[in-house]
Amino acid sequence: MTHMGSCFCGAVSLEVDGAPEAMGYCHCRSCRSWSGGPINAFSLWKPEAVRITAGAEHVSTFHKTELSQRQYCARCGGHLMTNHPPLGLVDVFAATIPTLEFAPGVHVNYAETVLPMKDGLPKLRDFPTAFGGSGEEIPE
């Protein structure tokens, strides 16, 4: 299945193919600041499943850390995705792909939460061990 999305003004369009590797919520300070919200809803994809289909000349990238290359539209500032080269994954913001049925499976960086959520999903202190975190679950 192919899902299409775009930035806020529509100058940049993208597509994702297949199913995401994972979906969930990030509560870290960086994601909260970048997204402008108390949590960030993420969908993680293999890089080959994500492509810009129009407006590539408007895509800008901000590198805060080696882990995250945040991409956005330079015309409207609309967030598109975050490339995570060390993980081999791309986080396409769930809100950017409106036809994707968002089915979160985990909360990451829950130790930093400012919006506690009781939804029965696993709450990880930081990241899963496969991504260099402790994998430690903490209570809701």
ABEGO torsion letter per residue (X at the ends): XBBBBBBAAGABBBBBBEBBABBEBBABAAAAAAAGBABBBBBBBBAAABBBABGAAABBBBBABAABBBBBBAAAGBBABBBBAAAGBBBBBAAABAABBBBBABBBGAAABABBBBAGBBBBABBBAAAGBAGBBBBX
